[in-house]
Amino acid sequence: MISKTKISKRTKKKTNPELIATIELAKKNNLLDLAKKLSGSTRRQKRVNLSDLDKIKHEKVLIVGKVLGEGDIKKKIKIAALSFSEQAKEKLSKAGCKIFTIKQAIEKNKKLEGVEVIK
């Protein structure tokens, strides 16, 4: 486990205001594992293709990283991520999926109940 102080120190190195706000919101809601991943190196964050998302059994998914447009998705899911490629956004909207930022997902569901978190 990581302390809130350590997360705050890591956050000071970040320059993206949206990412900083997301880390602070996760920390405020005691989602320390999520805050730890978000405050870490972006090189270590996941990059997930649509073909991988199509295999997931959950209807609500949160990805700590970027969603890429490789492959297709055939089911409707609610997906939250740090960022999406343009191709991924197109394919997800055509499939009827709902797209959120991680910050929006935390604001709607403070404890992320029923959400599959992919770190």
C-alpha positions in Angstrom: 0.0 0.0 0.0 1.1 3.5 -0.6 0.6 6.5 1.6 -1.4 9.6 0.6 1.8 11.7 1.3 3.8 9.6 -1.2 1.0 10.0 -3.8 1.0 13.8 -3.2 4.8 13.9 -3.8 4.4 12.0 -7.1 1.5 14.3 -8.2 3.7 17.4 -7.9 5.8 16.0 -10.9 2.7 15.9 -13.1 1.9 18.7 -15.5 -1.5 17.6 -16.9 -4.2 19.4 -14.8 -6.9 16.8 -15.7 -4.7 14.0 -14.4 -3.8 15.9 -11.2 -7.5 16.4 -10.5 -8.2 12.8 -11.2 -5.5 11.6 -8.8 -6.7 14.0 -6.1 -10.3 12.8 -6.5 -9.2 9.1 -6.3 -7.1 9.9 -3.2 -10.1 11.8 -1.6 -12.3 8.7 -2.1 -9.8 6.3 -0.7 -9.1 4.7 -4.0 -5.4 4.6 -3.2 -4.4 1.7 -5.6 -5.9 3.7 -8.4 -4.3 7.0 -7.3 -0.9 5.1 -7.0 -1.2 3.8 -10.6 -2.3 7.3 -11.9 0.5 9.1 -10.1 3.2 6.6 -11.4 5.0 6.7 -14.7 2.9 6.9 -17.8 5.1 4.3 -19.4 3.8 1.7 -17.0 0.1 2.4 -17.7 -1.9 0.0 -19.8 -2.6 0.3 -23.4 -5.6 -1.8 -24.3 -6.9 -2.7 -27.7 -10.6 -3.0 -28.5 -10.1 -6.7 -29.3 -9.0 -7.2 -25.7 -12.0 -5.3 -24.4 -14.4 -7.5 -26.4 -13.2 -10.5 -24.3 -14.0 -8.9 -21.0 -17.1 -10.2 -19.3 -17.9 -7.1 -17.3 -20.3 -4.3 -18.5 -18.4 -1.5 -16.7 -14.7 -1.2 -17.2 -12.1 1.3 -16.0 -8.7 1.3 -17.7 -5.7 3.0 -16.1 -4.1 4.0 -19.4 -5.1 4.4 -23.0 -7.6 2.6 -25.2 -6.4 1.8 -28.7 -8.4 1.1 -31.8 -7.0 -2.2 -32.9 -9.7 -4.8 -33.5 -13.4 -4.5 -33.1 -15.9 -4.5 -30.2 -19.3 -6.2 -30.6 -20.9 -5.6 -27.2 -22.1 -2.5 -25.4 -20.1 -1.5 -22.4 -19.4 1.5 -20.3 -15.7 2.3 -20.4 -13.6 4.8 -18.5 -10.0 5.5 -19.3 -7.3 8.2 -19.2 -7.4 8.6 -22.9 -8.8 7.1 -26.1 -7.3 7.1 -29.6 -9.5 8.7 -32.3 -10.1 5.3 -34.0 -11.1 3.7 -30.7 -13.6 6.6 -30.0 -15.2 6.0 -33.4 -15.5 2.3 -33.0 -16.8 2.5 -29.5 -19.5 5.0 -30.4 -20.5 2.9 -33.4 -20.9 -0.1 -31.1 -23.1 1.9 -28.8 -20.6 2.0 -25.9 -20.5 4.9 -23.4 -17.2 6.6 -23.0 -16.1 8.4 -19.8 -12.9 9.8 -18.3 -11.7 8.2 -15.0 -12.6 11.4 -13.2 -16.2 11.2 -14.5 -16.4 7.5 -13.5 -15.3 8.3 -9.9 -17.7 11.2 -9.6 -20.7 9.0 -10.7 -19.6 5.9 -8.6 -17.4 7.0 -5.7 -16.4 3.5 -4.7 -16.3 2.1 -8.2 -18.7 -0.6 -7.2 -19.4 -3.1 -10.0 -16.5 -1.8 -12.1 -13.7 -4.0 -13.4 -10.4 -2.0 -13.0 -7.7 -2.9 -15.4 -4.3 -1.7 -14.1 
